[in-house]
Amino acid sequence: MLIRIFIVLLLTVSIAYADNSGASAQQWLEKMQAAMKTLNYQGTVVFIKNGQLDTMKYQHSLVNGLEQERLFSLNSPLREITRKSNEVSCLFKETHEKVINHHPIDSSFIINFPQTIDAINQNYLLGLEGEESVAMQTAQIVSIKPKDQLRYARKVWIAQQNFLPLKVETYHSDGSVLEQVVFTNLQIENNSLKQDQLSDEQAVHVKHLHATQAEPYEKAPFVLKNWPNGFETVFFIPNSLQKNQKPVDHLLISDGFASVSIYLEPKSGQGINGLHALGLVNSVSRVMGDFQVTVLGEVPANTVELIAAGITLH
C-alpha cells in the first residue's frame, strides 16, 4: 500500500514540475529536433511492429560534431546496429557477419523527421493532446495528422524536461496503431558515450550495400508523373546490388516522415504484379516491358498505387 501511494505521489510531482503550457506544437517539435541531435543520452527502447516486440539498448552521442546512434539487441537474433551520420552498419554477433549500408540520407532510428518544421505544416496539422507519463517522465503529446489520405498520422510523446521523444506511434486511417517505439528508461549523459568494444575484428565477413555513388534524379531511366504533395527526391542510386546480386536502380523520395522507394530491375520470368502489405509498409509491383517496377514505402496502399500508376520508362 505504501509503495502504491509513493508511486502516485511521484507521478503527481512529475506532472506539476514542468510547465511549458505556452509552447505550440511546432515549438515542441523544434525543441525535440534540436535535443535529438545535440544531447548525449541512452536508455532501453521497445520497437513494436508487425505484431512483434523487439527490446534494445539505445545510445546517442555527438562525437567531434558527428552524430552517432547505437542499438544493441537484448534477445535473439543478437545484433548491434550503428549509425554514424548516414552510414548504417549491422553486426550479427552469432555469425560475425557485418553489413554496412551507405545512404546519402541521415535519419534517426527513433523517428524520421523533416529538416525544417515548415515542411511539416504544408502537409500535416499539428496539435497538442495533453500530458502522460512515459518512462517515469512527464511527456507532452504532440499529434501530427496528415491533410490528405496519402500518409499516416503520428503522435509523439516529448519529455518536458529534456525534449527528447519518449514514445512514437503511427496510425492507420481507421485509427488503429500500426507501429510503436517506446522508451522504458532514458537518461541524459554529460559526456560522449563510450562505445562498447564490440569489435569490428570479430566481423569475419563485411558486406557493403548501396556503395554506388548517388546520381541526379534526372539520370533515372524512369519518370514519376504522380508525386504526392510534399515529397521530394532524397537520392537516386543506379545499378545498386541487392541480395540476389542483380543490378537495381533505386530512387528514394520522402516528405520527411514518410519515405517511398522506387526500384527498377530486369524482369525475372513472368514478373510480379500486385499489392502487398506488411504492417505500415505497402508495396506494389508492375511489369513494364522487360522490367519489373516496385514501389515500396511506409505509406498507405493508395499512395504506392498512385505513384506506381504514374511511372513511365524513358
C-alpha positions as CSV (number, residue, x, y, z in Angstrom):
1,M,0.0,0.0,0.0
2,L,2.8,2.4,0.9
3,I,4.5,1.6,-2.4
4,R,1.4,2.5,-4.4
5,I,1.0,5.8,-2.5
6,F,4.6,6.6,-3.2
7,I,4.2,5.9,-6.9
8,V,1.1,8.2,-7.1
9,L,3.0,11.0,-5.3
10,L,5.9,10.7,-7.8
11,L,3.6,11.0,-10.7
12,T,1.8,13.9,-9.2
13,V,5.0,15.8,-8.5
14,S,6.3,15.0,-12.0
15,I,3.1,16.4,-13.7
16,A,3.3,19.5,-11.6
17,Y,7.0,20.0,-12.2
18,A,7.3,21.2,-15.8
19,D,5.2,24.0,-17.3
20,N,5.6,24.5,-21.0
21,S,1.9,25.4,-21.5
22,G,2.8,28.4,-23.6
23,A,4.6,26.4,-26.3
24,S,2.9,25.5,-29.5
25,A,3.0,22.0,-31.1
26,Q,5.5,23.4,-33.7
27,Q,7.8,24.7,-30.9
28,W,7.7,21.4,-29.1
29,L,8.8,19.6,-32.3
30,E,11.5,22.2,-32.9
31,K,12.9,21.7,-29.4
32,M,12.7,17.9,-29.8
33,Q,14.6,18.1,-33.1
34,A,17.4,20.1,-31.5
35,A,17.6,17.9,-28.4
36,M,17.8,14.7,-30.5
37,K,20.7,15.9,-32.5
38,T,22.8,17.6,-29.8
39,L,22.3,15.7,-26.5
40,N,24.2,12.6,-25.3
41,Y,21.7,10.1,-24.0
42,Q,21.0,6.4,-23.6
43,G,18.2,4.0,-22.5
44,T,16.1,1.0,-23.3
45,V,13.7,1.2,-26.2
46,V,10.9,-1.2,-27.3
47,F,10.0,-1.4,-31.0
48,I,6.5,-2.9,-31.7
49,K,5.8,-3.6,-35.3
50,N,4.0,-6.3,-37.4
51,G,2.9,-8.0,-34.1
52,Q,6.4,-8.4,-32.9
53,L,8.2,-6.8,-30.0
54,D,11.9,-6.1,-30.0
55,T,13.7,-4.6,-26.9
56,M,17.0,-3.0,-27.4
57,K,19.6,-0.9,-25.6
58,Y,20.0,2.6,-27.2
59,Q,22.8,5.1,-27.2
60,H,23.1,8.5,-28.9
61,S,26.2,10.6,-28.8
62,L,27.8,13.6,-30.6
63,V,31.5,12.9,-31.3
64,N,33.5,15.7,-32.9
65,G,30.3,17.1,-34.4
66,L,29.3,13.7,-35.8
67,E,26.0,12.2,-34.7
68,Q,26.1,8.6,-33.7
69,E,23.4,6.1,-32.7
70,R,23.8,2.5,-31.5
71,L,21.2,-0.2,-30.9
72,F,22.1,-3.4,-29.0
73,S,19.6,-6.3,-29.1
74,L,18.7,-8.0,-25.9
75,N,17.1,-11.0,-27.5
76,S,17.9,-13.3,-30.4
77,P,19.0,-12.7,-33.1
78,L,21.8,-10.8,-31.2
79,R,23.0,-7.9,-33.2
80,E,24.4,-4.4,-33.0
81,I,23.2,-1.6,-35.3
82,T,25.3,1.6,-35.5
83,R,24.6,4.8,-37.4
84,K,27.4,7.3,-37.9
85,S,25.7,10.1,-39.7
86,N,24.5,8.5,-42.9
87,E,26.4,5.2,-42.6
88,V,24.5,2.4,-41.0
89,S,26.1,-1.0,-40.1
90,C,24.6,-4.1,-38.6
91,L,26.8,-6.7,-36.9
92,F,25.3,-10.1,-36.3
93,K,27.0,-11.5,-33.2
94,E,26.2,-15.1,-33.8
95,T,27.5,-15.3,-37.3
96,H,30.1,-12.5,-37.1
97,E,28.7,-11.0,-40.3
98,K,28.7,-7.3,-40.7
99,V,26.6,-5.4,-43.3
100,I,27.4,-1.8,-44.0
101,N,24.7,0.3,-45.7
102,H,25.8,3.6,-47.3
103,H,23.0,6.1,-47.8
104,P,23.0,9.8,-48.8
105,I,20.5,10.3,-46.0
106,D,20.8,10.9,-42.3
107,S,17.8,9.8,-40.2
108,S,17.2,8.6,-36.7
109,F,16.4,5.1,-35.5
110,I,13.7,6.5,-33.3
111,I,11.7,8.8,-35.7
112,N,12.2,10.2,-39.2
113,F,11.9,14.0,-39.2
114,P,11.8,16.7,-41.9
115,Q,14.8,19.0,-42.0
116,T,12.5,22.0,-41.3
117,I,9.3,22.3,-39.4
118,D,7.8,24.5,-42.1
119,A,7.9,21.4,-44.4
120,I,5.6,19.6,-41.9
121,N,3.0,22.4,-41.9
122,Q,2.5,22.1,-45.7
123,N,1.1,18.5,-45.4
124,Y,0.3,17.9,-41.7
125,L,-1.8,19.5,-39.0
126,L,0.0,19.8,-35.6
127,G,-1.8,19.8,-32.3
128,L,-1.3,19.3,-28.5
129,E,-3.2,16.4,-26.8
130,G,-2.4,16.7,-23.2
131,E,0.2,15.0,-21.0
132,E,1.1,11.5,-20.0
133,S,3.9,9.8,-18.1
134,V,6.3,7.6,-20.1
135,A,9.4,6.0,-18.6
136,M,8.7,7.9,-15.3
137,Q,8.9,11.2,-17.1
138,T,6.1,13.7,-17.9
139,A,5.6,14.0,-21.6
140,Q,3.7,16.4,-23.8
141,I,1.7,14.6,-26.6
142,V,2.0,16.2,-30.0
143,S,-0.3,15.0,-32.8
144,I,0.8,15.0,-36.4
145,K,-2.2,14.5,-38.7
146,P,-2.0,14.4,-42.5
147,K,-4.0,16.8,-44.6
148,D,-4.7,14.1,-47.1
149,Q,-5.1,10.3,-47.3
150,L,-1.7,9.6,-48.7
151,R,0.3,9.4,-45.5
152,Y,-0.1,8.2,-41.9
153,A,-0.9,10.1,-38.7
154,R,1.5,10.1,-35.8
155,K,1.8,11.1,-32.2
156,V,5.0,11.9,-30.3
157,W,5.4,11.9,-26.6
158,I,8.1,14.6,-25.8
159,A,9.8,14.7,-22.4
160,Q,9.1,18.1,-20.7
161,Q,12.5,18.2,-19.0
162,N,14.8,17.5,-21.9
163,F,12.5,17.5,-25.0
164,L,13.6,14.0,-26.1
165,P,11.0,11.7,-27.8
166,L,9.9,9.1,-25.2
167,K,7.3,7.4,-27.4
168,V,6.2,7.5,-31.0
169,E,3.0,5.9,-32.5
170,T,2.0,5.6,-36.2
171,Y,-1.7,5.1,-37.0
172,H,-3.7,3.6,-39.8
173,S,-6.5,5.7,-41.3
174,D,-9.0,3.8,-39.1
175,G,-7.2,4.9,-36.0
176,S,-5.5,1.5,-35.2
177,V,-1.9,1.6,-34.2
178,L,0.5,0.3,-36.9
179,E,3.8,0.8,-35.1
180,Q,5.1,1.9,-31.7
181,V,8.5,3.0,-30.4
182,V,8.6,3.3,-26.6
183,F,11.4,4.1,-24.2
184,T,11.2,2.2,-20.8
185,N,14.0,4.4,-19.5
186,L,16.1,7.2,-20.9
187,Q,18.9,9.2,-19.3
188,I,21.0,12.2,-20.3
189,E,24.8,11.7,-20.2
190,N,27.2,14.6,-19.5
191,N,29.9,13.3,-21.8
192,S,30.0,11.4,-25.0
193,L,29.0,7.8,-24.5
194,K,31.7,5.2,-24.5
195,Q,31.2,2.7,-27.3
196,D,31.2,-1.0,-26.4
197,Q,34.3,-2.7,-27.7
198,L,32.2,-4.9,-30.0
199,S,34.8,-5.5,-32.4
200,D,35.0,-4.9,-36.0
201,E,37.7,-7.5,-35.8
202,Q,35.0,-10.1,-34.9
203,A,33.2,-9.4,-38.1
204,V,34.6,-12.1,-40.3
205,H,32.6,-11.1,-43.4
206,V,31.8,-7.5,-44.3
207,K,29.3,-6.7,-47.0
208,H,28.6,-3.2,-48.3
209,L,25.2,-2.2,-49.7
210,H,24.4,0.9,-51.8
211,A,28.1,1.7,-52.1
212,T,27.3,3.0,-55.7
213,Q,27.6,6.8,-56.0
214,A,24.3,8.6,-56.0
215,E,23.3,10.4,-59.2
216,P,20.9,13.2,-60.0
217,Y,17.3,12.0,-60.4
218,E,17.3,13.3,-64.0
219,K,19.6,10.4,-64.8
220,A,17.0,7.8,-63.8
221,P,15.7,5.6,-66.6
222,F,12.1,6.3,-65.5
223,V,9.9,9.3,-64.7
224,L,7.4,9.8,-61.9
225,K,4.3,11.6,-63.0
226,N,2.3,11.2,-59.8
227,W,4.1,12.9,-57.0
228,P,2.3,13.3,-53.7
229,N,2.4,16.9,-52.4
230,G,5.5,17.5,-50.2
231,F,7.5,14.5,-51.4
232,E,11.0,15.3,-52.7
233,T,13.9,13.3,-54.1
234,V,16.3,12.1,-51.4
235,F,18.7,10.2,-53.7
236,F,18.9,8.1,-56.9
237,I,21.3,5.2,-57.0
238,P,21.8,3.4,-60.3
239,N,22.8,-0.3,-60.5
240,S,23.0,-0.9,-56.8
241,L,23.5,-4.6,-55.9
242,Q,20.8,-6.3,-53.9
243,K,20.9,-9.6,-52.0
244,N,20.4,-11.5,-55.3
245,Q,23.3,-9.6,-56.8
246,K,21.1,-8.2,-59.6
247,P,21.6,-4.6,-60.6
248,V,18.7,-2.5,-59.4
249,D,18.0,1.2,-59.9
250,H,16.8,2.8,-56.6
251,L,15.0,6.2,-56.2
252,L,14.1,7.3,-52.7
253,I,11.5,10.1,-52.2
254,S,10.3,11.5,-48.8
255,D,8.2,14.1,-47.1
256,G,10.4,13.9,-44.0
257,F,8.2,11.5,-42.1
258,A,7.2,9.1,-44.8
259,S,9.7,7.6,-47.3
260,V,9.0,5.7,-50.5
261,S,11.4,3.6,-52.6
262,I,11.0,3.0,-56.3
263,Y,13.0,0.0,-57.7
264,L,13.6,-0.8,-61.4
265,E,15.2,-4.1,-62.3
266,P,15.2,-6.6,-65.2
267,K,12.2,-8.8,-65.2
268,S,12.6,-12.4,-64.0
269,G,10.3,-15.0,-65.6
270,Q,6.8,-13.7,-65.9
271,G,7.5,-10.9,-63.3
272,I,5.3,-9.9,-60.4
273,N,2.2,-7.8,-60.4
274,G,0.1,-6.8,-57.4
275,L,-0.2,-5.1,-54.0
276,H,1.5,-6.4,-50.8
277,A,1.2,-5.2,-47.2
278,L,3.2,-5.8,-44.0
279,G,2.3,-3.5,-41.1
280,L,2.7,0.1,-42.1
281,V,4.8,-0.9,-45.2
282,N,2.9,-1.3,-48.5
283,S,4.3,-2.2,-51.9
284,V,3.0,-2.6,-55.4
285,S,4.8,-4.3,-58.3
286,R,4.3,-3.8,-62.0
287,V,5.8,-5.4,-65.1
288,M,6.7,-2.8,-67.7
289,G,8.1,-4.5,-70.8
290,D,11.3,-6.3,-69.9
291,F,11.5,-4.6,-66.5
292,Q,10.0,-5.0,-63.1
293,V,9.0,-1.9,-61.1
294,T,8.3,-2.0,-57.4
295,V,7.1,0.9,-55.3
296,L,7.6,0.3,-51.5
297,G,7.2,2.6,-48.5
298,E,5.8,3.4,-45.1
299,V,2.7,4.9,-46.6
300,P,-0.9,3.7,-47.2
301,A,-1.6,1.4,-50.1
302,N,-3.3,4.0,-52.2
303,T,-0.1,6.1,-52.1
304,V,2.1,3.4,-53.6
305,E,-0.6,2.6,-56.1
306,L,-0.8,6.2,-57.1
307,I,3.0,6.5,-57.6
308,A,3.2,3.2,-59.5
309,A,0.4,4.2,-61.9
310,G,2.3,7.3,-62.9
311,I,5.7,5.6,-63.7
312,T,6.9,5.7,-67.3
313,L,10.1,4.4,-68.8
314,H,12.4,6.6,-71.0
